[in-house]
Amino acid sequence: MIADRVIDWANIVRERRTMLGATQADVAAELGTSRQWVSNFENGRSTSVAELATVLRLLAVLDLTALLTSEPADA
């Protein structure tokens, strides 16, 4: 799936977390952040405050990867 909006990332994260049977609190504890931060991210709120390092750790905790490319999506 190509996620080109923050809300797309949020939906993927929420789906993966629930698939793994983890709570927001579980993920927050592993990230070293608050449950509220996870909730805000999953709901597309406070994304301007979401530090890239925390988002990347979140992806790692949920065994997700992000692909950064300079190729156009339709190429």
PDB file with SEQRES, HELIX, SHEET and CRYST1 records, atoms N, CA, C and O in Angstrom:
SEQRES   1 A   75  MET ILE ALA ASP ARG VAL ILE ASP TRP ALA ASN ILE VAL          
SEQRES   2 A   75  ARG GLU ARG ARG THR MET LEU GLY ALA THR GLN ALA ASP          
SEQRES   3 A   75  VAL ALA ALA GLU LEU GLY THR SER ARG GLN TRP VAL SER          
SEQRES   4 A   75  ASN PHE GLU ASN GLY ARG SER THR SER VAL ALA GLU LEU          
SEQRES   5 A   75  ALA THR VAL LEU ARG LEU LEU ALA VAL LEU ASP LEU THR          
SEQRES   6 A   75  ALA LEU LEU THR SER GLU PRO ALA ASP ALA                      
HELIX    1 AA1 VAL A    6  MET A   19  1                                  14    
HELIX    2 AA2 GLN A   24  LEU A   31  1                                   8    
HELIX    3 AA3 ARG A   35  GLU A   42  1                                   8    
HELIX    4 AA4 LEU A   52  VAL A   61  1                                  10    
CRYST1    1.000    1.000    1.000  90.00  90.00  90.00 P 1           1          
ATOM      1  N   MET A   1       0.845  -1.187   0.000  1.00  0.00           N  
ATOM      2  CA  MET A   1       0.000   0.000   0.000  1.00  0.00           C  
ATOM      3  C   MET A   1       0.882   1.239   0.000  1.00  0.00           C  
ATOM      4  O   MET A   1       1.859   1.307   0.745  1.00  0.00           O  
ATOM      5  N   ILE A   2       0.551   2.197  -0.812  1.00  0.00           N  
ATOM      6  CA  ILE A   2       1.265   3.466  -0.830  1.00  0.00           C  
ATOM      7  C   ILE A   2       0.541   4.410   0.114  1.00  0.00           C  
ATOM      8  O   ILE A   2      -0.639   4.715  -0.062  1.00  0.00           O  
ATOM      9  N   ALA A   3       1.272   4.860   1.111  1.00  0.00           N  
ATOM     10  CA  ALA A   3       0.725   5.797   2.090  1.00  0.00           C  
ATOM     11  C   ALA A   3       1.380   7.145   1.843  1.00  0.00           C  
ATOM     12  O   ALA A   3       2.549   7.346   2.170  1.00  0.00           O  
ATOM     13  N   ASP A   4       0.627   8.060   1.269  1.00  0.00           N  
ATOM     14  CA  ASP A   4       1.204   9.359   0.951  1.00  0.00           C  
ATOM     15  C   ASP A   4       0.631  10.496   1.790  1.00  0.00           C  
ATOM     16  O   ASP A   4       0.944  11.664   1.560  1.00  0.00           O  
ATOM     17  N   ARG A   5      -0.197  10.152   2.751  1.00  0.00           N  
ATOM     18  CA  ARG A   5      -0.725  11.142   3.691  1.00  0.00           C  
ATOM     19  C   ARG A   5      -0.518  10.612   5.101  1.00  0.00           C  
ATOM     20  O   ARG A   5      -0.467   9.400   5.313  1.00  0.00           O  
ATOM     21  N   VAL A   6      -0.401  11.510   6.055  1.00  0.00           N  
ATOM     22  CA  VAL A   6      -0.200  11.099   7.444  1.00  0.00           C  
ATOM     23  C   VAL A   6      -1.334  10.200   7.915  1.00  0.00           C  
ATOM     24  O   VAL A   6      -1.093   9.236   8.642  1.00  0.00           O  
ATOM     25  N   ILE A   7      -2.558  10.497   7.517  1.00  0.00           N  
ATOM     26  CA  ILE A   7      -3.698   9.678   7.960  1.00  0.00           C  
ATOM     27  C   ILE A   7      -3.584   8.258   7.405  1.00  0.00           C  
ATOM     28  O   ILE A   7      -4.039   7.313   8.050  1.00  0.00           O  
ATOM     29  N   ASP A   8      -2.987   8.090   6.221  1.00  0.00           N  
ATOM     30  CA  ASP A   8      -2.752   6.744   5.686  1.00  0.00           C  
ATOM     31  C   ASP A   8      -1.788   5.978   6.585  1.00  0.00           C  
ATOM     32  O   ASP A   8      -2.013   4.808   6.893  1.00  0.00           O  
ATOM     33  N   TRP A   9      -0.718   6.642   7.000  1.00  0.00           N  
ATOM     34  CA  TRP A   9       0.241   6.024   7.919  1.00  0.00           C  
ATOM     35  C   TRP A   9      -0.462   5.663   9.216  1.00  0.00           C  
ATOM     36  O   TRP A   9      -0.267   4.578   9.763  1.00  0.00           O  
ATOM     37  N   ALA A  10      -1.285   6.590   9.702  1.00  0.00           N  
ATOM     38  CA  ALA A  10      -2.005   6.362  10.963  1.00  0.00           C  
ATOM     39  C   ALA A  10      -2.890   5.127  10.867  1.00  0.00           C  
ATOM     40  O   ALA A  10      -2.921   4.313  11.790  1.00  0.00           O  
ATOM     41  N   ASN A  11      -3.601   4.985   9.771  1.00  0.00           N  
ATOM     42  CA  ASN A  11      -4.483   3.828   9.591  1.00  0.00           C  
ATOM     43  C   ASN A  11      -3.696   2.525   9.525  1.00  0.00           C  
ATOM     44  O   ASN A  11      -4.114   1.517  10.096  1.00  0.00           O  
ATOM     45  N   ILE A  12      -2.557   2.540   8.831  1.00  0.00           N  
ATOM     46  CA  ILE A  12      -1.722   1.348   8.738  1.00  0.00           C  
ATOM     47  C   ILE A  12      -1.202   0.966  10.119  1.00  0.00           C  
ATOM     48  O   ILE A  12      -1.208  -0.208  10.489  1.00  0.00           O  
ATOM     49  N   VAL A  13      -0.756   1.953  10.869  1.00  0.00           N  
ATOM     50  CA  VAL A  13      -0.242   1.706  12.220  1.00  0.00           C  
ATOM     51  C   VAL A  13      -1.332   1.112  13.112  1.00  0.00           C  
ATOM     52  O   VAL A  13      -1.089   0.134  13.819  1.00  0.00           O  
ATOM     53  N   ARG A  14      -2.521   1.691  13.085  1.00  0.00           N  
ATOM     54  CA  ARG A  14      -3.623   1.194  13.918  1.00  0.00           C  
ATOM     55  C   ARG A  14      -3.985  -0.249  13.536  1.00  0.00           C  
ATOM     56  O   ARG A  14      -4.161  -1.103  14.406  1.00  0.00           O  
ATOM     57  N   GLU A  15      -4.091  -0.506  12.239  1.00  0.00           N  
ATOM     58  CA  GLU A  15      -4.421  -1.856  11.775  1.00  0.00           C  
ATOM     59  C   GLU A  15      -3.365  -2.868  12.212  1.00  0.00           C  
ATOM     60  O   GLU A  15      -3.700  -3.963  12.664  1.00  0.00           O  
ATOM     61  N   ARG A  16      -2.108  -2.506  12.079  1.00  0.00           N  
ATOM     62  CA  ARG A  16      -1.028  -3.420  12.452  1.00  0.00           C  
ATOM     63  C   ARG A  16      -1.020  -3.662  13.963  1.00  0.00           C  
ATOM     64  O   ARG A  16      -0.856  -4.797  14.411  1.00  0.00           O  
ATOM     65  N   ARG A  17      -1.197  -2.602  14.740  1.00  0.00           N  
ATOM     66  CA  ARG A  17      -1.198  -2.735  16.196  1.00  0.00           C  
ATOM     67  C   ARG A  17      -2.305  -3.672  16.644  1.00  0.00           C  
ATOM     68  O   ARG A  17      -2.077  -4.548  17.478  1.00  0.00           O  
ATOM     69  N   THR A  18      -3.495  -3.499  16.100  1.00  0.00           N  
ATOM     70  CA  THR A  18      -4.607  -4.357  16.500  1.00  0.00           C  
ATOM     71  C   THR A  18      -4.407  -5.781  15.995  1.00  0.00           C  
ATOM     72  O   THR A  18      -4.795  -6.734  16.670  1.00  0.00           O  
ATOM     73  N   MET A  19      -3.805  -5.939  14.814  1.00  0.00           N  
ATOM     74  CA  MET A  19      -3.518  -7.273  14.293  1.00  0.00           C  
ATOM     75  C   MET A  19      -2.547  -8.012  15.216  1.00  0.00           C  
ATOM     76  O   MET A  19      -2.650  -9.225  15.395  1.00  0.00           O  
ATOM     77  N   LEU A  20      -1.610  -7.272  15.794  1.00  0.00           N  
ATOM     78  CA  LEU A  20      -0.634  -7.864  16.707  1.00  0.00           C  
ATOM     79  C   LEU A  20      -1.203  -8.075  18.111  1.00  0.00           C  
ATOM     80  O   LEU A  20      -0.553  -8.683  18.961  1.00  0.00           O  
ATOM     81  N   GLY A  21      -2.416  -7.572  18.353  1.00  0.00           N  
ATOM     82  CA  GLY A  21      -3.034  -7.717  19.663  1.00  0.00           C  
ATOM     83  C   GLY A  21      -2.443  -6.800  20.719  1.00  0.00           C  
ATOM     84  O   GLY A  21      -2.574  -7.058  21.916  1.00  0.00           O  
ATOM     85  N   ALA A  22      -1.800  -5.739  20.285  1.00  0.00           N  
ATOM     86  CA  ALA A  22      -1.180  -4.789  21.213  1.00  0.00           C  
ATOM     87  C   ALA A  22      -2.125  -3.628  21.485  1.00  0.00           C  
ATOM     88  O   ALA A  22      -2.881  -3.200  20.612  1.00  0.00           O  
ATOM     89  N   THR A  23      -2.066  -3.135  22.698  1.00  0.00           N  
ATOM     90  CA  THR A  23      -2.835  -1.940  23.039  1.00  0.00           C  
ATOM     91  C   THR A  23      -1.984  -0.707  22.751  1.00  0.00           C  
ATOM     92  O   THR A  23      -0.776  -0.806  22.537  1.00  0.00           O  
ATOM     93  N   GLN A  24      -2.629   0.445  22.750  1.00  0.00           N  
ATOM     94  CA  GLN A  24      -1.875   1.681  22.604  1.00  0.00           C  
ATOM     95  C   GLN A  24      -0.885   1.822  23.751  1.00  0.00           C  
ATOM     96  O   GLN A  24       0.227   2.311  23.551  1.00  0.00           O  
ATOM     97  N   ALA A  25      -1.271   1.403  24.938  1.00  0.00           N  
ATOM     98  CA  ALA A  25      -0.377   1.473  26.096  1.00  0.00           C  
ATOM     99  C   ALA A  25       0.836   0.566  25.911  1.00  0.00           C  
ATOM    100  O   ALA A  25       1.948   0.938  26.287  1.00  0.00           O  
ATOM    101  N   ASP A  26       0.634  -0.624  25.332  1.00  0.00           N  
ATOM    102  CA  ASP A  26       1.743  -1.536  25.066  1.00  0.00           C  
ATOM    103  C   ASP A  26       2.764  -0.875  24.140  1.00  0.00           C  
ATOM    104  O   ASP A  26       3.967  -0.884  24.403  1.00  0.00           O  
ATOM    105  N   VAL A  27       2.256  -0.309  23.061  1.00  0.00           N  
ATOM    106  CA  VAL A  27       3.124   0.322  22.075  1.00  0.00           C  
ATOM    107  C   VAL A  27       3.821   1.535  22.685  1.00  0.00           C  
ATOM    108  O   VAL A  27       5.015   1.740  22.467  1.00  0.00           O  
ATOM    109  N   ALA A  28       3.094   2.325  23.435  1.00  0.00           N  
ATOM    110  CA  ALA A  28       3.664   3.513  24.073  1.00  0.00           C  
ATOM    111  C   ALA A  28       4.801   3.133  25.016  1.00  0.00           C  
ATOM    112  O   ALA A  28       5.838   3.795  25.046  1.00  0.00           O  
ATOM    113  N   ALA A  29       4.604   2.069  25.782  1.00  0.00           N  
ATOM    114  CA  ALA A  29       5.640   1.627  26.722  1.00  0.00           C  
ATOM    115  C   ALA A  29       6.905   1.220  25.975  1.00  0.00           C  
ATOM    116  O   ALA A  29       8.013   1.529  26.413  1.00  0.00           O  
ATOM    117  N   GLU A  30       6.744   0.534  24.861  1.00  0.00           N  
ATOM    118  CA  GLU A  30       7.906   0.110  24.081  1.00  0.00           C  
ATOM    119  C   GLU A  30       8.594   1.296  23.414  1.00  0.00           C  
ATOM    120  O   GLU A  30       9.812   1.297  23.236  1.00  0.00           O  
ATOM    121  N   LEU A  31       7.799   2.312  23.043  1.00  0.00           N  
ATOM    122  CA  LEU A  31       8.352   3.510  22.417  1.00  0.00           C  
ATOM    123  C   LEU A  31       8.983   4.462  23.422  1.00  0.00           C  
ATOM    124  O   LEU A  31       9.838   5.272  23.067  1.00  0.00           O  
ATOM    125  N   GLY A  32       8.555   4.361  24.684  1.00  0.00           N  
ATOM    126  CA  GLY A  32       9.003   5.322  25.681  1.00  0.00           C  
ATOM    127  C   GLY A  32       8.277   6.644  25.546  1.00  0.00           C  
ATOM    128  O   GLY A  32       8.841   7.707  25.803  1.00  0.00           O  
ATOM    129  N   THR A  33       7.010   6.566  25.139  1.00  0.00           N  
ATOM    130  CA  THR A  33       6.177   7.751  24.990  1.00  0.00           C  
ATOM    131  C   THR A  33       4.852   7.483  25.686  1.00  0.00           C  
ATOM    132  O   THR A  33       4.692   6.447  26.332  1.00  0.00           O  
ATOM    133  N   SER A  34       3.920   8.383  25.565  1.00  0.00           N  
ATOM    134  CA  SER A  34       2.635   8.214  26.245  1.00  0.00           C  
ATOM    135  C   SER A  34       1.610   7.506  25.358  1.00  0.00           C  
ATOM    136  O   SER A  34       1.724   7.524  24.132  1.00  0.00           O  
ATOM    137  N   ARG A  35       0.627   6.893  25.972  1.00  0.00           N  
ATOM    138  CA  ARG A  35      -0.477   6.278  25.244  1.00  0.00           C  
ATOM    139  C   ARG A  35      -1.189   7.351  24.434  1.00  0.00           C  
ATOM    140  O   ARG A  35      -1.654   7.094  23.324  1.00  0.00           O  
ATOM    141  N   GLN A  36      -1.274   8.557  24.993  1.00  0.00           N  
ATOM    142  CA  GLN A  36      -1.948   9.659  24.305  1.00  0.00           C  
ATOM    143  C   GLN A  36      -1.235  10.016  23.005  1.00  0.00           C  
ATOM    144  O   GLN A  36      -1.885  10.362  22.019  1.00  0.00           O  
ATOM    145  N   TRP A  37       0.104   9.936  22.996  1.00  0.00           N  
ATOM    146  CA  TRP A  37       0.845  10.217  21.769  1.00  0.00           C  
ATOM    147  C   TRP A  37       0.451   9.208  20.692  1.00  0.00           C  
ATOM    148  O   TRP A  37       0.200   9.578  19.545  1.00  0.00           O  
ATOM    149  N   VAL A  38       0.400   7.928  21.072  1.00  0.00           N  
ATOM    150  CA  VAL A  38       0.012   6.879  20.120  1.00  0.00           C  
ATOM    151  C   VAL A  38      -1.404   7.136  19.620  1.00  0.00           C  
ATOM    152  O   VAL A  38      -1.667   7.050  18.420  1.00  0.00           O  
ATOM    153  N   SER A  39      -2.308   7.449  20.527  1.00  0.00           N  
ATOM    154  CA  SER A  39      -3.690   7.737  20.148  1.00  0.00           C  
ATOM    155  C   SER A  39      -3.759   8.923  19.195  1.00  0.00           C  
ATOM    156  O   SER A  39      -4.452   8.868  18.179  1.00  0.00           O  
ATOM    157  N   ASN A  40      -3.046   9.990  19.520  1.00  0.00           N  
ATOM    158  CA  ASN A  40      -3.039  11.170  18.644  1.00  0.00           C  
ATOM    159  C   ASN A  40      -2.512  10.818  17.260  1.00  0.00           C  
ATOM    160  O   ASN A  40      -3.076  11.245  16.252  1.00  0.00           O  
ATOM    161  N   PHE A  41      -1.435  10.044  17.206  1.00  0.00           N  
ATOM    162  CA  PHE A  41      -0.883   9.664  15.910  1.00  0.00           C  
ATOM    163  C   PHE A  41      -1.883   8.833  15.121  1.00  0.00           C  
ATOM    164  O   PHE A  41      -2.111   9.085  13.938  1.00  0.00           O  
ATOM    165  N   GLU A  42      -2.482   7.838  15.778  1.00  0.00           N  
ATOM    166  CA  GLU A  42      -3.437   6.964  15.090  1.00  0.00           C  
ATOM    167  C   GLU A  42      -4.675   7.699  14.611  1.00  0.00           C  
ATOM    168  O   GLU A  42      -5.354   7.235  13.695  1.00  0.00           O  
ATOM    169  N   ASN A  43      -4.973   8.822  15.208  1.00  0.00           N  
ATOM    170  CA  ASN A  43      -6.143   9.598  14.813  1.00  0.00           C  
ATOM    171  C   ASN A  43      -5.785  10.815  13.960  1.00  0.00           C  
ATOM    172  O   ASN A  43      -6.641  11.652  13.671  1.00  0.00           O  
ATOM    173  N   GLY A  44      -4.525  10.907  13.561  1.00  0.00           N  
ATOM    174  CA  GLY A  44      -4.104  11.991  12.681  1.00  0.00           C  
ATOM    175  C   GLY A  44      -4.008  13.334  13.364  1.00  0.00           C  
ATOM    176  O   GLY A  44      -3.954  14.367  12.697  1.00  0.00           O  
ATOM    177  N   ARG A  45      -3.987  13.336  14.682  1.00  0.00           N  
ATOM    178  CA  ARG A  45      -3.874  14.601  15.426  1.00  0.00           C  
ATOM    179  C   ARG A  45      -2.436  14.817  15.863  1.00  0.00           C  
ATOM    180  O   ARG A  45      -1.662  13.872  16.020  1.00  0.00           O  
ATOM    181  N   SER A  46      -2.104  16.069  16.051  1.00  0.00           N  
ATOM    182  CA  SER A  46      -0.793  16.458  16.583  1.00  0.00           C  
ATOM    183  C   SER A  46       0.357  15.931  15.748  1.00  0.00           C  
ATOM    184  O   SER A  46       1.439  15.679  16.278  1.00  0.00           O  
ATOM    185  N   THR A  47       0.144  15.761  14.458  1.00  0.00           N  
ATOM    186  CA  THR A  47       1.210  15.231  13.622  1.00  0.00           C  
ATOM    187  C   THR A  47       2.343  16.230  13.461  1.00  0.00           C  
ATOM    188  O   THR A  47       3.472  15.827  13.180  1.00  0.00           O  
ATOM    189  N   SER A  48       2.080  17.517  13.628  1.00  0.00           N  
ATOM    190  CA  SER A  48       3.161  18.492  13.524  1.00  0.00           C  
ATOM    191  C   SER A  48       4.122  18.354  14.697  1.00  0.00           C  
ATOM    192  O   SER A  48       5.267  18.799  14.618  1.00  0.00           O  
ATOM    193  N   VAL A  49       3.666  17.742  15.777  1.00  0.00           N  
ATOM    194  CA  VAL A  49       4.495  17.546  16.954  1.00  0.00           C  
ATOM    195  C   VAL A  49       5.200  16.192  16.896  1.00  0.00           C  
ATOM    196  O   VAL A  49       6.185  15.970  17.600  1.00  0.00           O  
ATOM    197  N   ALA A  50       4.703  15.301  16.070  1.00  0.00           N  
ATOM    198  CA  ALA A  50       5.271  13.958  15.976  1.00  0.00           C  
ATOM    199  C   ALA A  50       6.671  14.049  15.381  1.00  0.00           C  
ATOM    200  O   ALA A  50       6.836  14.385  14.208  1.00  0.00           O  
ATOM    201  N   GLU A  51       7.658  13.751  16.185  1.00  0.00           N  
ATOM    202  CA  GLU A  51       9.032  13.783  15.713  1.00  0.00           C  
ATOM    203  C   GLU A  51       9.277  12.587  14.804  1.00  0.00           C  
ATOM    204  O   GLU A  51       8.770  11.491  15.045  1.00  0.00           O  
ATOM    205  N   LEU A  52      10.045  12.811  13.780  1.00  0.00           N  
ATOM    206  CA  LEU A  52      10.327  11.744  12.826  1.00  0.00           C  
ATOM    207  C   LEU A  52      10.947  10.535  13.513  1.00  0.00           C  
ATOM    208  O   LEU A  52      10.608   9.399  13.181  1.00  0.00           O  
ATOM    209  N   ALA A  53      11.833  10.754  14.448  1.00  0.00           N  
ATOM    210  CA  ALA A  53      12.479   9.633  15.143  1.00  0.00           C  
ATOM    211  C   ALA A  53      11.451   8.782  15.876  1.00  0.00           C  
ATOM    212  O   ALA A  53      11.553   7.555  15.879  1.00  0.00           O  
ATOM    213  N   THR A  54      10.465   9.415  16.496  1.00  0.00           N  
ATOM    214  CA  THR A  54       9.432   8.669  17.214  1.00  0.00           C  
ATOM    215  C   THR A  54       8.565   7.889  16.236  1.00  0.00           C  
ATOM    216  O   THR A  54       8.211   6.740  16.500  1.00  0.00           O  
ATOM    217  N   VAL A  55       8.226   8.497  15.125  1.00  0.00           N  
ATOM    218  CA  VAL A  55       7.418   7.808  14.108  1.00  0.00           C  
ATOM    219  C   VAL A  55       8.186   6.606  13.569  1.00  0.00           C  
ATOM    220  O   VAL A  55       7.605   5.535  13.394  1.00  0.00           O  
ATOM    221  N   LEU A  56       9.459   6.762  13.307  1.00  0.00           N  
ATOM    222  CA  LEU A  56      10.252   5.640  12.800  1.00  0.00           C  
ATOM    223  C   LEU A  56      10.378   4.531  13.840  1.00  0.00           C  
ATOM    224  O   LEU A  56      10.354   3.352  13.487  1.00  0.00           O  
ATOM    225  N   ARG A  57      10.511   4.890  15.120  1.00  0.00           N  
ATOM    226  CA  ARG A  57      10.540   3.868  16.173  1.00  0.00           C  
ATOM    227  C   ARG A  57       9.201   3.152  16.240  1.00  0.00           C  
ATOM    228  O   ARG A  57       9.151   1.940  16.451  1.00  0.00           O  
ATOM    229  N   LEU A  58       8.100   3.907  16.059  1.00  0.00           N  
ATOM    230  CA  LEU A  58       6.766   3.309  16.058  1.00  0.00           C  
ATOM    231  C   LEU A  58       6.661   2.262  14.955  1.00  0.00           C  
ATOM    232  O   LEU A  58       6.156   1.166  15.194  1.00  0.00           O  
ATOM    233  N   LEU A  59       7.123   2.578  13.772  1.00  0.00           N  
ATOM    234  CA  LEU A  59       7.096   1.620  12.673  1.00  0.00           C  
ATOM    235  C   LEU A  59       7.921   0.380  13.018  1.00  0.00           C  
ATOM    236  O   LEU A  59       7.504  -0.741  12.728  1.00  0.00           O  
ATOM    237  N   ALA A  60       9.081   0.574  13.631  1.00  0.00           N  
ATOM    238  CA  ALA A  60       9.938  -0.548  14.002  1.00  0.00           C  
ATOM    239  C   ALA A  60       9.276  -1.429  15.053  1.00  0.00           C  
ATOM    240  O   ALA A  60       9.343  -2.655  14.964  1.00  0.00           O  
ATOM    241  N   VAL A  61       8.639  -0.819  16.046  1.00  0.00           N  
ATOM    242  CA  VAL A  61       7.963  -1.581  17.103  1.00  0.00           C  
ATOM    243  C   VAL A  61       6.890  -2.478  16.503  1.00  0.00           C  
ATOM    244  O   VAL A  61       6.679  -3.597  16.971  1.00  0.00           O  
ATOM    245  N   LEU A  62       6.214  -1.990  15.469  1.00  0.00           N  
ATOM    246  CA  LEU A  62       5.138  -2.750  14.844  1.00  0.00           C  
ATOM    247  C   LEU A  62       5.623  -3.571  13.646  1.00  0.00           C  
ATOM    248  O   LEU A  62       4.814  -4.129  12.904  1.00  0.00           O  
ATOM    249  N   ASP A  63       6.929  -3.643  13.462  1.00  0.00           N  
ATOM    250  CA  ASP A  63       7.532  -4.407  12.375  1.00  0.00           C  
ATOM    251  C   ASP A  63       7.013  -3.943  11.013  1.00  0.00           C  
ATOM    252  O   ASP A  63       6.693  -4.755  10.145  1.00  0.00           O  
ATOM    253  N   LEU A  64       6.936  -2.625  10.847  1.00  0.00           N  
ATOM    254  CA  LEU A  64       6.552  -2.022   9.578  1.00  0.00           C  
ATOM    255  C   LEU A  64       7.775  -1.325   9.001  1.00  0.00           C  
ATOM    256  O   LEU A  64       8.677  -0.930   9.740  1.00  0.00           O  
ATOM    257  N   THR A  65       7.804  -1.175   7.695  1.00  0.00           N  
ATOM    258  CA  THR A  65       8.897  -0.455   7.053  1.00  0.00           C  
ATOM    259  C   THR A  65       8.322   0.657   6.201  1.00  0.00           C  
ATOM    260  O   THR A  65       7.183   0.586   5.738  1.00  0.00           O  
ATOM    261  N   ALA A  66       9.127   1.679   6.003  1.00  0.00           N  
ATOM    262  CA  ALA A  66       8.746   2.797   5.139  1.00  0.00           C  
ATOM    263  C   ALA A  66       9.729   2.841   3.990  1.00  0.00           C  
ATOM    264  O   ALA A  66      10.927   2.641   4.190  1.00  0.00           O  
ATOM    265  N   LEU A  67       9.250   3.094   2.813  1.00  0.00           N  
ATOM    266  CA  LEU A  67      10.085   3.192   1.630  1.00  0.00           C  
ATOM    267  C   LEU A  67      10.076   4.636   1.164  1.00  0.00           C  
ATOM    268  O   LEU A  67       9.021   5.212   0.898  1.00  0.00           O  
ATOM    269  N   LEU A  68      11.244   5.204   1.070  1.00  0.00           N  
ATOM    270  CA  LEU A  68      11.400   6.567   0.580  1.00  0.00           C  
ATOM    271  C   LEU A  68      12.010   6.483  -0.797  1.00  0.00           C  
ATOM    272  O   LEU A  68      13.078   5.896  -0.969  1.00  0.00           O  
ATOM    273  N   THR A  69      11.348   7.062  -1.782  1.00  0.00           N  
ATOM    274  CA  THR A  69      11.842   6.978  -3.149  1.00  0.00           C  
ATOM    275  C   THR A  69      11.689   8.311  -3.852  1.00  0.00           C  
ATOM    276  O   THR A  69      10.827   9.116  -3.499  1.00  0.00           O  
ATOM    277  N   SER A  70      12.515   8.536  -4.832  1.00  0.00           N  
ATOM    278  CA  SER A  70      12.393   9.750  -5.637  1.00  0.00           C  
ATOM    279  C   SER A  70      11.646   9.474  -6.927  1.00  0.00           C  
ATOM    280  O   SER A  70      11.454  10.375  -7.744  1.00  0.00           O  
ATOM    281  N   GLU A  71      11.224   8.234  -7.111  1.00  0.00           N  
ATOM    282  CA  GLU A  71      10.461   7.850  -8.299  1.00  0.00           C  
ATOM    283  C   GLU A  71       9.012   8.294  -8.153  1.00  0.00           C  
ATOM    284  O   GLU A  71       8.445   8.183  -7.066  1.00  0.00           O  
ATOM    285  N   PRO A  72       8.399   8.796  -9.228  1.00  0.00           N  
ATOM    286  CA  PRO A  72       6.968   9.130  -9.179  1.00  0.00           C  
ATOM    287  C   PRO A  72       6.137   7.879  -8.896  1.00  0.00           C  
ATOM    288  O   PRO A  72       6.503   6.781  -9.316  1.00  0.00           O  
ATOM    289  N   ALA A  73       5.048   8.037  -8.203  1.00  0.00           N  
ATOM    290  CA  ALA A  73       4.198   6.906  -7.835  1.00  0.00           C  
ATOM    291  C   ALA A  73       3.676   6.151  -9.042  1.00  0.00           C  
ATOM    292  O   ALA A  73       3.438   4.947  -8.956  1.00  0.00           O  
ATOM    293  N   ASP A  74       3.493   6.833 -10.169  1.00  0.00           N  
ATOM    294  CA  ASP A  74       2.920   6.188 -11.353  1.00  0.00           C  
ATOM    295  C   ASP A  74       4.004   5.638 -12.286  1.00  0.00           C  
ATOM    296  O   ASP A  74       3.689   5.171 -13.380  1.00  0.00           O  
ATOM    297  N   ALA A  75       5.257   5.685 -11.879  1.00  0.00           N  
ATOM    298  CA  ALA A  75       6.354   5.189 -12.738  1.00  0.00           C  
ATOM    299  C   ALA A  75       6.481   3.685 -12.653  1.00  0.00           C  
ATOM    300  O   ALA A  75       7.346   3.101 -13.305  1.00  0.00           O  
TER     301      ALA A  75                                                      
END                                                                             
